[in-house]
Amino acid sequence: YNEYKSYLRMLLWLLLFFWDINLGSGGGDKFSEMVLINPKTKLFLGRTKDNIDSKSTWKSKKIKPFFIDVTPVTNEEFEKFVISQRYISEAERFQWSFVFEMFVPDDIKSKIEQRVKGAEWWIPVEGAHWKAPKGPGSTIKERRTHPAVHISYNDAAAYCSYRGGRLATEFEWEYAARGGLRDQIYPWGNDLQKKRINIWEGKFPSENKGKDGFIGVAPVKAFPPQNDYGLYDMVGNIWEWTSTVYGTDPQTKQPQYTLRGGSYIDSPAGEFNHKADVTTRMGNTADAGSDNIGFRCAKDASEEDVLAHTKTEL
């Protein structure tokens, strides 16, 4: 029996080894779920119809062509990376991560002595990480197509590098989220369309009515694409890391990186938490994670990529 188990482990290793050679760093197949964004105009970062006359509140920048993932990276995709690279996420090394209180059993909550001031709904749960998103006893067995969460900036950067890519800059991310529109609030326009976004519905933090079908993180394609680029979950569901520095943590003095998009606990107009729209942003340190933080990857696009894409459109 032990010899049989050893044989199976060796077989799995060989399969992953050849999978990594064929689809590894720079491999085209790994980018089959990416879209090419070829900006024709400048991005006005942070600008909507509400602040268009307040130039101090937004920035303009010309952006080069790039690829970006159609969806956030899923548990299934992240698991392949973990197995292939024998990677251990930061939440696993720290042996804890933040879980929203609604999903934490009472016996665990009763043992928590300290919470985050002003955000007491975040519970530091021992044993919570990407493969046990709600803590001990939880799994990703039924969450294969959910976005990987409890992912730190460092985890996300390592995964994207493994794929031959990188995290998007904040400018790239917002340009992609806007889907070719200018000065709009959402990826699809100015009017809230609840059937296209996973955000909180109800009295926060005690009740999420879940009229959209979900009270927590949803699968990456549970809702229709949010814009004309065919991108999913750019706003709502989970926050996404970008490579842009946000600032410096006032306590640790460590750099903070920018997260974009908001998550399932956010609101349409910012009545609580963050306002879920294309301009929403916050910062966190590179080792931070929680059950509403994930990522998607980007990649530089060459002139040949742009030319090939243009030919396919003709």
Phi, psi and chi 1 to 4 in degrees:
 res  aa     phi    psi   chi1   chi2   chi3   chi4
   1 TYR       -  -43.9  176.3   73.7      -      -
   2 ASN   -64.5  -37.4  -71.7  -27.2      -      -
   3 GLU   -65.6  -36.9  -69.8 -179.5   -4.5      -
   4 TYR   -64.8  -41.9  178.0   67.7      -      -
   5 LYS   -64.8  -38.9  -73.2  174.8   64.9  176.7
   6 SER   -64.3  -39.4  -62.7      -      -      -
   7 TYR   -62.9  -43.6  169.9   76.6      -      -
   8 LEU   -64.1  -40.3  -73.0  178.2      -      -
   9 ARG   -63.0  -41.9  -79.2 -162.7  -64.0  -92.1
  10 MET   -64.8  -40.6  178.1   60.8   72.1      -
  11 LEU   -62.9  -43.5 -179.5   60.9      -      -
  12 LEU   -62.0  -42.9  175.8   62.2      -      -
  13 TRP   -60.2  -43.6 -175.8   88.6      -      -
  14 LEU   -64.1  -41.5  -72.6  170.9      -      -
  15 LEU   -61.5  -44.7  -72.6  170.9      -      -
  16 LEU   -67.6  -35.1  -72.3  169.2      -      -
  17 PHE   -61.8  -48.6  177.2   76.6      -      -
  18 PHE   -73.3  -31.7  -74.4  108.4      -      -
  19 TRP   -60.9  -39.9  176.0   84.2      -      -
  20 ASP   -70.1  -36.5 -162.1   41.6      -      -
  21 ILE   -65.0  -44.8  -71.9  177.8      -      -
  22 ASN   -75.3  -31.0  -68.7  -37.3      -      -
  23 LEU  -122.6   15.1  -58.7  179.3      -      -
  24 GLY   -76.8 -150.3      -      -      -      -
  25 SER   -49.3  119.8  178.5      -      -      -
  26 GLY    82.3   -2.2      -      -      -      -
  27 GLY   -64.4  128.9      -      -      -      -
  28 GLY   -62.8  -37.9      -      -      -      -
  29 ASP   -60.3  -30.5  -70.4  -16.2      -      -
  30 LYS   -71.3  -10.2  -81.3 -162.3  172.0 -177.7
  31 PHE  -110.0   20.8  -69.4   91.3      -      -
  32 SER   -65.3  -21.9   60.0      -      -      -
  33 GLU  -106.3   36.4  -76.5  -66.3  -55.3      -
  34 MET  -115.4  156.4  -66.1 -171.0  107.7      -
  35 VAL  -120.7  148.6  -65.6      -      -      -
  36 LEU   -88.5  125.8  173.7   66.5      -      -
  37 ILE  -107.5  118.9  -51.4  -65.9      -      -
  38 ASN  -117.9   86.5 -175.2   18.3      -      -
  39 PRO   -59.2  130.2  -24.6   36.7      -      -
  40 LYS   -99.1  -20.2  -57.2  -63.7 -175.5 -178.0
  41 THR  -133.7  169.7   60.2      -      -      -
  42 LYS   -67.3  153.3  -75.0 -175.6  177.0 -178.5
  43 LEU   -93.4  135.1  167.0   70.5      -      -
  44 PHE  -103.9   88.6  -65.2   95.7      -      -
  45 LEU   -61.9  124.5 -177.0   83.1      -      -
  46 GLY    83.4    3.2      -      -      -      -
  47 ARG   -94.5  131.2 -164.6  173.5   84.1  173.4
  48 THR  -132.7 -179.5   68.3      -      -      -
  49 LYS   -62.7  -20.8   63.1 -179.3 -177.2   63.4
  50 ASP   -81.6  -22.3  -62.5  -35.1      -      -
  51 ASN  -129.6   21.9   68.8  -14.2      -      -
  52 ILE   -61.4  -27.0 -165.2  167.8      -      -
  53 ASP   -91.2   -4.1  -65.3  -36.1      -      -
  54 SER  -103.5   82.4  -58.0      -      -      -
  55 LYS   -62.8  -22.4  -68.5 -173.4  177.6 -178.7
  56 SER   -72.0  -10.9   62.6      -      -      -
  57 THR   -98.9   -2.3   62.5      -      -      -
  58 TRP  -143.5  164.2   46.3  -93.8      -      -
  59 LYS  -128.8  151.5  -57.3  175.1 -177.3  178.1
  60 SER  -115.4  145.9   64.2      -      -      -
  61 LYS  -160.6  141.8 -174.1  173.4 -177.1  177.2
  62 LYS   -85.6  135.4  175.9   65.2  176.4  175.2
  63 ILE  -119.8  138.7  -58.8  170.1      -      -
  64 LYS   -81.1  159.7  -64.5  179.1 -179.9  179.4
  65 PRO   -58.7  146.5  -24.4   34.9      -      -
  66 PHE  -156.7  160.9   64.2   97.9      -      -
  67 PHE   -99.4  150.9  -70.3   96.7      -      -
  68 ILE  -145.9  147.6 -166.2  166.5      -      -
  69 ASP   -61.9  142.7  -76.8  -17.7      -      -
  70 VAL   -67.1  -35.1  170.1      -      -      -
  71 THR  -130.9  164.9   70.7      -      -      -
  72 PRO   -60.8  156.3  -22.5   33.6      -      -
  73 VAL   -65.7  131.0  172.4      -      -      -
  74 THR   -90.4  167.9   64.5      -      -      -
  75 ASN   -59.2  -40.0  -75.6  -43.1      -      -
  76 GLU   -61.5  -43.6 -175.4  173.7   17.8      -
  77 GLU   -68.8  -43.3  -67.2  167.7  -33.7      -
  78 PHE   -66.3  -34.9 -165.9   72.3      -      -
  79 GLU   -63.9  -38.1 -175.8  177.3   54.2      -
  80 LYS   -60.3  -42.6  -69.3  176.8 -179.0  177.8
  81 PHE   -62.7  -46.4  158.5   67.4      -      -
  82 VAL   -59.2  -45.8  166.3      -      -      -
  83 ILE   -67.9  -45.6  -65.8  173.7      -      -
  84 SER   -63.9  -41.3  174.5      -      -      -
  85 GLN   -99.8   -1.1  -57.2  -60.4  -58.7      -
  86 ARG    53.4   44.6  -60.6 -179.2  179.5 -179.5
  87 TYR   -83.9  140.8 -174.2   80.8      -      -
  88 ILE  -117.3  119.5  -60.0  174.4      -      -
  89 SER   -69.1  162.4   69.5      -      -      -
  90 GLU   -66.3  -37.1  -67.6 -157.9  -65.3      -
  91 ALA   -62.1  -34.9      -      -      -      -
  92 GLU   -68.1  -40.1  -70.4  173.5  -78.9      -
  93 ARG   -68.6  -39.8  -68.1 -159.8  -65.6  -89.0
  94 PHE   -73.1  -22.7  -61.6  151.7      -      -
  95 GLN    69.6   24.7  -61.3 -177.4    1.5      -
  96 TRP  -166.4  163.3   71.6  -84.3      -      -
  97 SER  -161.7  168.9 -173.2      -      -      -
  98 PHE   -83.9  132.6  -74.0  110.8      -      -
  99 VAL  -125.0  138.5  179.7      -      -      -
 100 PHE   -63.8  135.9 -172.0   72.7      -      -
 101 GLU   -57.6  -29.3   65.5  174.8   -4.9      -
 102 MET   -60.6  -24.3 -176.5  176.0  -72.7      -
 103 PHE  -104.4    6.5  -53.4  118.6      -      -
 104 VAL  -102.0  125.7 -179.5      -      -      -
 105 PRO   -58.1  149.4  -23.3   33.7      -      -
 106 ASP   -59.6  -35.6  -69.7  -22.8      -      -
 107 ASP   -66.3  -29.6   61.0  -33.0      -      -
 108 ILE   -77.9  -43.3  -65.9  179.2      -      -
 109 LYS   -59.9  -35.9  -79.7 -167.9  -77.6 -170.2
 110 SER   -66.5  -18.9   65.0      -      -      -
 111 LYS   -93.4   -7.0  -61.8  175.7 -176.9  177.3
 112 ILE   -80.2  121.6  -58.0  -59.7      -      -
 113 GLU   -96.7  -25.7  -62.8  179.8   -6.1      -
 114 GLN  -130.5  141.6  -68.9 -175.6  -33.8      -
 115 ARG  -130.3  169.4  -60.8 -164.5 -173.9 -168.7
 116 VAL   -74.7  121.3  179.3      -      -      -
 117 LYS   -63.0  126.7 -173.2  175.8 -178.9  179.5
 118 GLY    87.7   -9.6      -      -      -      -
 119 ALA  -143.8   54.9      -      -      -      -
 120 GLU   -65.5  -11.5  -69.6   79.5    7.7      -
 121 TRP   -74.8   -9.2   44.5   85.0      -      -
 122 TRP   -93.5  119.1  -74.4  117.2      -      -
 123 ILE  -105.7  123.7  -50.4  -64.9      -      -
 124 PRO   -75.0  106.4   25.6  -30.3      -      -
 125 VAL  -106.0  121.2  176.1      -      -      -
 126 GLU   -65.5  134.1  -68.2 -174.9    5.8      -
 127 GLY    85.8    3.2      -      -      -      -
 128 ALA   -84.8  131.1      -      -      -      -
 129 HIS  -162.8 -173.8   52.6   80.8      -      -
 130 TRP   -58.9  -33.7   72.1  -87.0      -      -
 131 LYS   -90.7  -11.7 -154.1  168.2 -175.4  178.7
 132 ALA  -131.9   70.8      -      -      -      -
 133 PRO   -64.1  -21.8   19.9  -31.6      -      -
 134 LYS  -108.5    7.9  -62.6  179.2 -178.0  179.8
 135 GLY   103.3 -170.0      -      -      -      -
 136 PRO   -52.6  134.6  -26.6   36.2      -      -
 137 GLY    93.5  -18.4      -      -      -      -
 138 SER   -90.8  155.0   63.3      -      -      -
 139 THR  -141.2  176.5   72.4      -      -      -
 140 ILE  -106.0   15.4   58.6  169.2      -      -
 141 LYS   -54.8  -42.3 -175.9  176.9 -179.4 -179.3
 142 GLU  -100.6   14.3  -55.7  -60.9  -32.4      -
 143 ARG  -128.2   33.6  -61.0  165.8   64.0   95.3
 144 ARG   -62.1  -36.5  -52.7  -67.7  -66.7  170.4
 145 THR   -99.0    9.3   59.7      -      -      -
 146 HIS   -77.6  152.8  -76.4   59.6      -      -
 147 PRO   -64.1  141.5   20.1  -30.1      -      -
 148 ALA   -66.0  130.0      -      -      -      -
 149 VAL  -125.2  179.6  -67.6      -      -      -
 150 HIS    60.7   33.5  -62.0  -70.4      -      -
 151 ILE  -101.3  124.3  -58.3  -63.9      -      -
 152 SER   -82.8  168.1   71.5      -      -      -
 153 TYR   -57.5  -42.6  170.9   90.3      -      -
 154 ASN   -64.2  -39.6  -65.6  -36.6      -      -
 155 ASP   -61.6  -46.3  -63.6  -28.4      -      -
 156 ALA   -64.0  -43.5      -      -      -      -
 157 ALA   -63.6  -38.6      -      -      -      -
 158 ALA   -65.4  -42.7      -      -      -      -
 159 TYR   -63.3  -48.8  174.1   91.9      -      -
 160 CYS   -63.6  -37.1  -67.6      -      -      -
 161 SER   -63.7  -41.0  176.7      -      -      -
 162 TYR   -58.5  -35.9  155.2   77.6      -      -
 163 ARG   -81.2   -2.3  -92.9 -178.0   45.8  177.8
 164 GLY    84.0   16.8      -      -      -      -
 165 GLY  -123.5 -148.0      -      -      -      -
 166 ARG  -164.6  173.8   54.6  176.6  173.8   79.2
 167 LEU   -77.4  149.0  -71.5  169.0      -      -
 168 ALA   -70.5  151.0      -      -      -      -
 169 THR   -72.5  164.8   66.6      -      -      -
 170 GLU   -62.2  -36.5 -178.5  178.0   14.2      -
 171 PHE   -65.7  -44.8  -75.5   89.2      -      -
 172 GLU   -61.6  -44.2  -71.0  171.6  -25.7      -
 173 TRP   -59.0  -47.7 -171.5   97.3      -      -
 174 GLU   -69.2  -36.3 -173.4  169.1  -42.9      -
 175 TYR   -60.8  -44.1 -164.7   99.1      -      -
 176 ALA   -64.6  -41.9      -      -      -      -
 177 ALA   -61.8  -36.2      -      -      -      -
 178 ARG   -71.9  -17.9  -71.1  179.4  178.0  -86.4
 179 GLY    62.2   29.1      -      -      -      -
 180 GLY    93.0   -6.5      -      -      -      -
 181 LEU   -88.5  158.7  -59.5  178.6      -      -
 182 ARG  -124.1  134.0  176.7  177.3  -73.1 -171.2
 183 ASP    66.0   20.0  -56.8  -28.1      -      -
 184 GLN   -91.8  160.4  -54.6  -67.0  -65.5      -
 185 ILE   -83.7  -38.3  -63.7  173.0      -      -
 186 TYR  -116.6  167.0  -58.5  104.3      -      -
 187 PRO   -61.0  -23.4  -26.6   36.5      -      -
 188 TRP  -103.5  -11.3   54.2   82.2      -      -
 189 GLY   152.8 -154.3      -      -      -      -
 190 ASN   -99.9  -14.5  -80.7  -35.2      -      -
 191 ASP   -98.5  134.1  -62.8  -36.7      -      -
 192 LEU   -64.6  127.8  175.8   63.8      -      -
 193 GLN  -119.1   98.0  -62.9 -178.6   17.6      -
 194 LYS   -62.5  -20.9  -67.8 -176.0  177.6  180.0
 195 LYS   -82.6    2.2  -66.8 -176.1  177.4  179.7
 196 ARG  -117.1    4.3  -59.4 -177.6   78.3  169.7
 197 ILE  -148.5  138.3 -175.6  172.1      -      -
 198 ASN   -99.7   97.8 -177.3   20.6      -      -
 199 ILE  -132.7  177.1   53.7  177.4      -      -
 200 TRP   -72.8  137.1 -164.5  -90.3      -      -
 201 GLU  -128.9   99.6  -61.9  174.6  -66.6      -
 202 GLY   139.2 -167.7      -      -      -      -
 203 LYS   -81.6  118.1 -174.3  177.7  180.0 -179.4
 204 PHE   -89.7  138.7 -174.8   85.2      -      -
 205 PRO  -100.8   10.8   36.0  -35.0      -      -
 206 SER   -84.8  -25.1   59.1      -      -      -
 207 GLU  -141.3  123.6  178.0 -168.9   29.1      -
 208 ASN  -117.4  110.8 -173.1  -13.4      -      -
 209 LYS   -66.6  -21.8  -64.1  178.2  179.9  178.2
 210 GLY    61.2   35.7      -      -      -      -
 211 LYS   -62.6  -23.5  -68.2 -178.6  179.2  179.6
 212 ASP   -83.2   -0.2   56.4   13.7      -      -
 213 GLY   102.0   -4.2      -      -      -      -
 214 PHE  -141.4  142.1  -57.3   93.5      -      -
 215 ILE  -110.7   -3.8   60.7  171.5      -      -
 216 GLY  -139.9 -149.6      -      -      -      -
 217 VAL   -65.6  137.4  176.7      -      -      -
 218 ALA  -106.2  158.2      -      -      -      -
 219 PRO   -56.2  153.8  -24.2   34.4      -      -
 220 VAL   -65.3  -23.5  -63.9      -      -      -
 221 LYS  -117.5   29.2  -69.2 -173.1  177.4 -179.5
 222 ALA   -70.0  -26.7      -      -      -      -
 223 PHE  -114.0  158.4  -63.7   81.6      -      -
 224 PRO   -64.2  163.7  -18.2   30.5      -      -
 225 PRO   -54.5  145.6  -24.0   33.5      -      -
 226 GLN   -92.3  -11.8  -70.6 -174.6  -27.1      -
 227 ASN  -151.6 -179.4   61.4   27.3      -      -
 228 ASP   -73.9   -8.8  -72.6  -15.0      -      -
 229 TYR   -81.8   -6.8  -67.2  154.9      -      -
 230 GLY    79.5   24.2      -      -      -      -
 231 LEU   -92.2  140.3  -58.7  177.9      -      -
 232 TYR  -104.0  147.4  -65.8   80.1      -      -
 233 ASP    57.7   32.4  -71.1  -12.8      -      -
 234 MET   -69.9  -30.6  -65.6  -58.9  -70.1      -
 235 VAL  -124.6  131.6  174.9      -      -      -
 236 GLY    86.6  176.4      -      -      -      -
 237 ASN    73.4  -73.9 -151.3   22.6      -      -
 238 ILE  -140.0  151.7   60.8  163.8      -      -
 239 TRP   -70.3  150.4  -73.6   96.2      -      -
 240 GLU  -126.7  132.5  -60.8 -179.9   11.1      -
 241 TRP   -68.8  144.0  -71.3  107.1      -      -
 242 THR  -123.3  171.5   71.6      -      -      -
 243 SER   -87.6   -2.7   63.3      -      -      -
 244 THR   -81.7  131.7  -59.0      -      -      -
 245 VAL   -69.7  132.9  173.3      -      -      -
 246 TYR   -91.1  -40.4 -177.6   87.7      -      -
 247 GLY   169.0 -153.0      -      -      -      -
 248 THR  -123.6  133.5  -58.3      -      -      -
 249 ASP   -64.1  124.9 -175.0  -85.9      -      -
 250 PRO   -65.1  -23.7   22.3  -32.8      -      -
 251 GLN   -92.4  -50.5  -65.7 -179.1  -30.2      -
 252 THR   -88.7  -16.4   66.0      -      -      -
 253 LYS    66.2   14.2  -53.0  -57.0  179.0 -175.8
 254 GLN   -86.1  150.6  -63.6  -63.7  -48.1      -
 255 PRO   -64.7  143.5   21.9  -32.3      -      -
 256 GLN  -105.6  144.5  -66.2  178.4  -42.1      -
 257 TYR  -110.1  153.1  -69.3   89.7      -      -
 258 THR   -81.3  131.9  -54.8      -      -      -
 259 LEU  -108.8  145.2  -68.1  126.0      -      -
 260 ARG  -130.8  156.1  -62.8  -59.4  -54.1  -95.3
 261 GLY   102.6  -22.4      -      -      -      -
 262 GLY    73.7 -178.7      -      -      -      -
 263 SER  -147.3 -170.5   77.5      -      -      -
 264 TYR   -66.0  -14.6   72.1   87.5      -      -
 265 ILE   -95.9    4.6   68.7  168.4      -      -
 266 ASP   -96.4  174.0  -67.9  -46.6      -      -
 267 SER  -128.3  159.6   54.5      -      -      -
 268 PRO   -62.1  -41.0  -22.4   32.8      -      -
 269 ALA  -115.9   11.6      -      -      -      -
 270 GLY    78.4   25.3      -      -      -      -
 271 GLU   -60.3  -31.7  -53.8   94.9  -46.5      -
 272 PHE  -148.4  153.4   47.7   84.0      -      -
 273 ASN    53.1 -136.2  -63.1  -34.5      -      -
 274 HIS  -100.8  156.9  -69.0   79.9      -      -
 275 LYS   -78.6  122.8 -177.0  179.1  179.8 -179.4
 276 ALA   -85.6   95.1      -      -      -      -
 277 ASP  -152.2 -175.0   65.0   19.9      -      -
 278 VAL   -73.0  -12.5  -66.1      -      -      -
 279 THR  -100.2   -8.8   67.5      -      -      -
 280 THR   -61.3  134.9  -64.3      -      -      -
 281 ARG  -151.2  154.2   62.9 -163.4  -62.8  -92.9
 282 MET  -154.1  170.9   72.0  170.8 -176.2      -
 283 GLY  -124.3  152.9      -      -      -      -
 284 ASN  -154.7  160.1 -142.0  -32.9      -      -
 285 THR   -71.2  161.9   53.2      -      -      -
 286 ALA   -66.0  -18.5      -      -      -      -
 287 ASP  -100.8    5.1   58.2   -3.0      -      -
 288 ALA   -78.2  152.7      -      -      -      -
 289 GLY  -163.9  157.7      -      -      -      -
 290 SER  -163.4  179.5   63.0      -      -      -
 291 ASP   -80.5    9.7   75.7    7.4      -      -
 292 ASN  -127.8   21.8   68.1  -21.4      -      -
 293 ILE  -119.8  124.3  -66.9 -179.3      -      -
 294 GLY  -142.0 -146.3      -      -      -      -
 295 PHE  -172.3  168.5   70.2  107.3      -      -
 296 ARG  -138.8  161.2   73.2 -179.9   74.2 -149.8
 297 CYS  -102.9  161.9  -62.3      -      -      -
 298 ALA  -131.9  174.1      -      -      -      -
 299 LYS  -159.3  142.4  179.2 -173.4  177.8 -174.8
 300 ASP   -61.8  146.2  -65.9  -21.9      -      -
 301 ALA  -113.3  128.9      -      -      -      -
 302 SER   -84.9  171.5   65.9      -      -      -
 303 GLU   -61.7  -35.1  -67.4 -177.6    5.8      -
 304 GLU   -65.6  -39.5  -70.1   76.0   14.2      -
 305 ASP   -60.9  -45.2  -69.0  -35.0      -      -
 306 VAL   -64.8  -43.1  174.2      -      -      -
 307 LEU   -63.1  -44.3 -178.9   59.9      -      -
 308 ALA   -62.6  -39.6      -      -      -      -
 309 HIS   -67.3  -38.5 -175.0  -94.5      -      -
 310 THR   -65.0  -39.2  -57.7      -      -      -
 311 LYS   -64.3  -37.5  -72.3 -178.3  177.3  178.1
 312 THR   -68.8  -21.5   61.9      -      -      -
 313 GLU   -84.7  -15.1  -66.9 -178.6  -25.1      -
 314 LEU   -78.9      -  -64.3  178.8      -      -
